[in-house]
Amino acid sequence: MNVLLLGSGGREHALAWKLAQSPRLGKLHAIPGNPGIAEHAACHAIDLADHGAVVAFCGEHAIDLVVIGPEAPLVDGLGDTLRGAAISVFGPNQAAARLEGSKGFTKDLCARAGIPTAGYVRTGSEAEALAALGRFGLPVVIKADGLAAGKGVVIAQTAQEARDAIADMFAGSFGEAGAEVVIEEFMTGEEASFFALTDGATIVAFGSAQDHKRVGEGDTGPNTGGMGAYSPARVLTPALEREVITRIIAPTVKAMADEGMAYSGVLFAGLMLTAEGPKLIEYNCRFGDPECQVLMLRLESDLVDLLSAVADNRLAAIAPPAFSPEPALTVVMAATGYPGTPVKGSMIADLPRAEAYGAKVFHAGTVRDDAGVLRASGGRVLNVSARGTSVRAARDAAYRAVDAIDFGESFCRRDIGWREIAREEG
């Protein structure tokens, strides 16, 4: 099969690395790709917003399957355009992608389908949001409704912080994402991420992970797109996973189908494990980043088989995904200044030396200059990932590789996996 992978981040590098291992793969292409993806795929500089150009590329290169990595093209309806041209696609159509594209849409669906989640109010103006604040205690969660690159969430500890967050969102701090604001009850518990593949009818589990969202060690500082992750999230026991599928994932898939928005792709459920049981925080309609990196390190099944089965509505006909029992962990090396304004252009070297320690380095925000030198081009730059016999062993291997990389204007958290290591050694 000829496969086209869309995207340019660490998630897409991990997908490319795993897709390239499939004996079913013919030629792998990527739009636009990155230097790491270029080790596995032919990369092409095409604007993903130009649907016609992407469709034309698929025809010219006899593409059998398109894998859409990031959320923005899904919310933009690229899946609809490709399917309209009779091209097989992994990823939901525009209507179904509203599960990620609009937090209010998802909360309303949960209310209709009886899916456990936090109490909420959906507001369309600053005045409406401020008036609704009185219904909630403190802390309170303020969310921009639309896509905000993982940063449109504020956990306000005081009423003034909540008012300020509402004002900032409606003033445009998160662009169009803040045109509506969702106010939510604060939930107490431990967070975990659960993944499922579905073709709109069949549902299969696709592993679990725990992310580290805050920029600072000890889970301090502002939220980021993710500073590291590990898989599996053993706090999400097999019994809890079954409960998540029964009470959260399956009702979502059924409700979407019943309402004419059949969901096909990966469902990434952000969960809070509360005293009352698992509750949905939010959905993503693509693999997580950096969760995808640790899932791909553990996946033993053929990724081309899995994704094409989802795209072609035959998920029930193939074996469910198999994962290594060994945990995997990834550490994000970020550019100085992230999650504010990151320093760009710093030279990066010694990646082969790092991988000699048994790690895999996924490129998240890199470019090669005209001389072929690898340089930082974003906030989250590298995902240094490893497997091990325990989370501690995977962590130690990842940090040995981190310390072998020459990337001066960078930083990383040094405590990735701390919760699970404490449980392992409890």
C-alpha positions in Angstrom: 0.0 0.0 0.0 1.1 3.5 -0.7 0.4 5.7 2.3 0.3 9.5 2.7 0.9 10.8 6.3 -0.1 14.4 7.0 1.6 16.4 9.7 5.0 17.6 10.8 5.4 16.9 14.6 6.6 14.3 17.0 3.4 12.4 16.8 3.7 12.1 13.0 7.4 11.1 13.3 6.3 8.3 15.6 3.6 7.2 13.2 6.0 7.3 10.2 8.5 5.2 12.1 5.9 2.6 12.9 4.2 2.7 9.4 7.6 2.1 7.8 8.0 -1.2 9.7 4.9 -2.7 7.9 5.6 -5.4 5.3 2.4 -4.1 3.6 3.9 -0.7 3.0 4.8 0.2 -0.6 5.8 3.9 -0.6 5.4 6.3 2.4 4.9 10.0 1.6 4.5 12.8 4.1 3.1 16.4 3.8 4.9 18.4 5.0 7.0 16.1 7.2 10.1 17.0 9.2 13.8 15.9 9.2 13.0 12.8 11.3 10.0 11.8 9.1 12.3 12.2 6.1 14.3 9.2 7.3 11.2 7.1 6.5 9.1 9.0 4.0 9.4 11.2 0.9 8.4 14.7 2.2 6.5 17.2 0.1 5.9 21.0 0.8 2.2 21.3 0.2 -0.3 23.4 2.1 -2.7 21.1 4.0 -5.3 23.9 3.8 -5.3 23.4 0.0 -7.6 20.4 -0.2 -7.4 20.3 -4.0 -3.7 20.0 -4.0 -3.7 17.2 -1.5 -6.3 15.3 -3.5 -4.3 15.8 -6.7 -1.2 14.5 -4.9 -3.0 11.4 -4.0 -4.0 10.8 -7.6 -0.5 11.4 -8.9 1.2 9.1 -6.4 -1.4 6.3 -6.3 -2.1 6.8 -2.6 -4.1 3.9 -1.1 -4.5 5.4 2.5 -4.2 8.9 3.9 -3.4 9.1 7.7 -4.3 12.6 9.1 -2.1 13.3 12.1 -3.0 16.8 13.5 -6.4 18.0 14.6 -6.6 21.2 12.5 -7.0 19.4 9.1 -9.7 17.2 10.6 -11.6 20.1 12.0 -11.1 21.8 8.6 -12.9 18.9 6.8 -10.0 17.5 4.9 -11.3 14.0 5.6 -14.6 14.8 3.9 -12.8 16.2 0.8 -10.6 13.1 0.5 -13.5 10.6 1.0 -15.5 12.6 -1.6 -12.7 11.8 -4.0 -12.9 8.1 -3.2 -9.7 8.1 -1.2 -9.4 6.0 2.0 -8.8 8.1 5.1 -7.8 7.4 8.7 -9.4 10.2 10.7 -12.9 11.5 11.3 -15.0 13.8 9.0 -15.5 17.4 9.9 -18.8 16.9 11.8 -17.4 14.1 13.9 -14.1 16.1 14.6 -16.2 18.6 16.5 -15.6 16.2 19.5 -12.2 18.0 19.7 -13.0 21.2 17.7 -15.7 22.3 20.2 -15.6 21.6 23.9 -19.2 22.8 24.2 -20.3 20.4 21.5 -18.8 17.5 23.4 -20.2 18.6 26.7 -23.7 18.8 25.2 -23.3 15.3 23.7 -22.3 13.9 27.0 -25.4 15.5 28.6 -27.6 14.0 25.9 -26.0 10.5 26.1 -25.6 10.3 29.9 -21.8 10.2 29.7 -20.1 11.0 33.0 -18.3 14.3 32.9 -17.9 17.5 34.9 -20.9 19.9 35.4 -20.6 22.8 32.9 -22.1 25.9 31.4 -21.5 26.9 27.8 -21.3 30.7 27.3 -21.2 33.0 24.3 -20.3 36.3 25.9 -18.2 37.7 28.7 -21.2 39.0 30.6 -22.9 35.5 30.3 -19.8 33.8 31.5 -19.3 36.1 34.5 -23.0 35.7 35.5 -22.5 31.9 35.3 -19.5 31.8 37.6 -21.6 32.0 40.7 -22.9 28.5 40.0 -19.4 27.0 40.6 -17.1 26.7 43.6 -13.4 27.1 43.6 -11.2 26.1 41.9 -13.1 26.4 38.6 -12.1 25.4 35.1 -12.3 27.9 32.3 -11.9 26.6 28.7 -11.8 28.2 25.3 -14.3 26.3 23.3 -12.2 25.8 20.1 -8.7 24.5 19.2 -6.0 26.3 21.2 -3.0 24.0 20.8 -3.5 22.5 24.2 -3.2 25.8 26.0 -6.8 27.1 26.2 -7.5 25.8 29.7 -7.2 27.8 32.9 -7.7 26.2 36.4 -8.6 29.3 38.4 -7.9 29.2 42.1 -9.7 32.4 42.9 -12.7 34.3 41.6 -10.5 37.0 40.2 -8.4 34.5 38.3 -11.6 33.1 36.8 -12.8 36.6 35.8 -9.4 37.4 34.3 -9.3 34.2 32.3 -12.8 34.8 30.9 -11.9 38.4 30.0 -8.7 37.2 28.2 -10.5 34.5 26.2 -13.2 36.8 25.0 -10.6 39.4 24.3 -8.9 37.1 21.8 -6.0 35.6 23.7 -6.7 32.3 22.0 -8.1 33.7 18.7 -11.3 32.3 17.4 -11.1 29.4 20.0 -12.3 31.8 22.6 -15.4 33.0 20.8 -17.3 30.7 23.2 -16.1 29.8 26.7 -17.0 26.6 28.7 -17.0 26.9 32.5 -16.6 23.5 34.3 -16.8 22.1 37.7 -13.3 21.2 39.0 -12.8 17.4 39.3 -10.5 15.8 41.8 -8.6 12.7 41.0 -5.7 11.4 38.9 -5.7 12.0 35.1 -5.1 9.3 32.6 -5.4 9.0 28.8 -7.3 6.2 27.1 -7.2 5.4 23.4 -9.7 3.4 21.3 -9.9 2.7 17.5 -13.3 2.7 16.0 -14.8 2.5 12.5 -18.1 3.8 13.7 -19.4 0.4 14.7 -16.6 -1.8 16.2 -14.5 -0.4 19.1 -11.1 -1.8 20.2 -8.9 -0.5 23.0 -5.6 1.0 21.9 -3.7 1.5 25.1 -3.3 4.1 27.8 -0.8 6.7 28.9 -0.2 9.5 31.3 1.0 12.9 30.1 2.8 15.7 32.1 1.1 18.9 31.0 2.7 21.5 33.2 6.0 23.0 32.2 7.7 22.7 35.6 8.9 19.8 37.7 6.4 18.7 40.4 3.6 19.6 38.0 4.1 23.4 38.4 3.8 26.3 36.1 1.6 26.9 33.0 0.1 24.1 30.9 1.9 23.1 27.7 1.2 20.7 24.9 2.9 18.1 27.0 6.4 17.7 28.5 6.5 14.0 28.6 4.5 10.8 28.9 4.6 7.1 29.7 2.5 4.1 28.8 0.7 2.1 30.1 -1.1 4.1 32.7 -1.4 1.3 35.2 -3.7 3.3 37.4 -6.2 2.7 34.6 -6.8 -1.0 35.6 -8.4 -3.5 33.2 -11.6 -3.2 35.1 -11.5 0.6 34.8 -10.7 0.3 31.1 -13.8 -1.8 30.6 -15.8 0.8 32.5 -14.5 3.6 30.3 -15.4 1.7 27.1 -18.9 0.8 28.4 -19.8 4.2 30.0 -17.9 6.7 27.9 -16.5 5.4 24.6 -19.3 3.2 23.4 -22.1 5.7 24.2 -20.2 8.4 22.4 -19.7 6.2 19.3 -23.4 5.3 19.4 -24.6 8.8 19.9 -22.5 10.1 17.0 -23.8 7.4 14.7 -27.4 8.0 15.8 -27.0 11.7 15.1 -25.6 11.1 11.6 -22.0 11.9 12.5 -20.5 8.4 12.5 -17.0 8.6 14.0 -14.1 6.8 12.3 -10.5 7.0 13.6 -8.9 7.1 17.0 -10.8 8.5 20.0 -8.4 9.9 22.7 -10.3 10.3 25.9 -8.7 12.5 28.6 -10.1 11.0 31.9 -10.3 12.0 35.5 -10.3 9.0 37.8 -12.7 10.4 40.5 -14.1 8.8 43.6 -17.3 8.2 41.6 -15.5 6.5 38.8 -13.9 7.6 35.5 -15.2 10.9 34.1 -14.5 12.4 30.7 -12.4 15.6 30.7 -12.3 16.0 27.0 -11.9 14.2 23.7 -9.2 14.5 21.1 -9.9 13.2 17.6 -6.2 12.1 16.9 -3.4 10.4 18.6 -1.9 12.4 21.5 1.4 14.2 21.4 3.6 13.0 23.2 1.3 10.0 24.1 1.5 8.7 20.5 5.3 8.3 20.8 5.1 5.9 23.8 2.2 4.0 22.3 4.1 3.4 19.0 7.2 2.2 21.0 5.0 -0.4 22.6 2.8 -1.4 19.6 3.6 -4.9 18.3 0.9 -5.0 15.6 1.1 -3.8 12.0 0.0 -0.2 12.0 -0.8 -0.2 8.3 -3.2 -3.1 8.9 -4.9 -1.4 11.8 -5.4 2.0 10.3 -6.5 0.7 6.9 -9.0 -1.6 8.7 -10.5 1.5 10.4 -10.6 3.5 7.2 -12.3 0.7 5.3 -14.9 -0.2 8.0 -13.5 -3.7 8.6 -12.1 -3.3 12.1 -14.1 -6.3 13.3 -12.3 -8.6 10.8 -8.8 -8.2 12.1 -7.0 -9.1 15.3 -7.1 -6.4 18.0 -3.9 -4.4 18.6 -1.1 -6.1 20.6 1.3 -4.2 22.8 4.5 -5.1 24.6 4.1 -5.4 28.3 7.2 -3.3 28.7 6.5 0.3 29.6 7.7 3.2 27.4 8.5 6.8 28.4 9.3 9.9 26.5 10.9 13.2 27.6 10.2 16.4 25.7 13.3 18.6 25.1 11.8 22.1 24.6 13.4 25.3 23.4 14.3 27.9 26.0 11.3 30.2 26.4 8.6 27.6 25.8 5.6 27.7 26.4 6.0 31.5 25.8 8.2 32.6 22.9 10.7 29.8 22.2 14.3 30.4 21.0 14.5 29.1 17.4 17.5 28.3 15.3 19.7 26.5 17.9 21.9 23.8 16.6 21.1 20.2 17.6 23.8 17.4 17.4 24.7 14.0 18.6 21.3 12.3 18.0 23.0 9.0 16.9 25.0 9.0 20.1 21.8 9.4 22.1 20.1 6.5 20.2 23.1 4.3 21.0 21.8 4.3 24.5 18.8 2.4 23.3 16.5 5.4 23.0 14.5 6.6 19.9 14.5 10.3 19.3 11.4 11.6 17.5 11.6 15.1 15.9 8.8 17.4 17.0 10.1 20.9 16.0 13.2 20.7 13.8 14.5 21.8 10.4 17.7 21.4 8.4 19.3 24.6 7.2 20.9 25.0 3.8 24.1 23.4 5.0 22.2 20.4 6.3 22.6 21.3 10.0 19.7 20.3 12.3 18.2 23.2 14.1 15.3 23.9 16.5 12.2 25.4 14.8 9.5 25.2 17.5 8.7 25.1 21.2 8.7 21.3 21.7 11.7 20.2 19.7 12.6 16.5 20.4 10.8 13.6 22.1 13.5 11.3 23.6 11.8 8.0 24.1 12.7 4.6 25.5 11.3 1.3 26.6 12.4 -0.7 29.7 11.5 -3.5 32.1 10.0 -0.9 34.4 9.0 2.8 34.2 12.2 3.6 36.1 14.3 1.7 33.6 12.6 3.4 30.7 13.1 6.8 32.4 16.8 6.1 33.0 17.4 5.1 29.4 15.6 8.2 28.1 17.5 10.6 30.4 20.8 9.0 29.4 20.0 9.8 25.8 18.8 13.3 26.7 22.2 14.0 28.4 24.0 12.8 25.3 22.3 15.3 23.0 24.0 18.6 22.2 21.2 21.1 22.2 22.2 24.2 24.2 19.2 26.4 24.3 16.8 23.8 25.7 15.3 22.4 28.8 13.3 19.4 30.0 11.5 18.2 33.0 13.7 15.7 35.0 10.7 14.0 36.8 8.8 12.4 34.0 7.0 9.2 35.2 7.3 10.2 38.9 3.9 9.0 39.9 4.3 5.5 38.4 7.8 5.1 39.7 6.6 5.9 43.2 3.9 3.2 42.7 6.4 0.7 41.4 8.7 1.2 44.3 5.9 1.8 46.9 
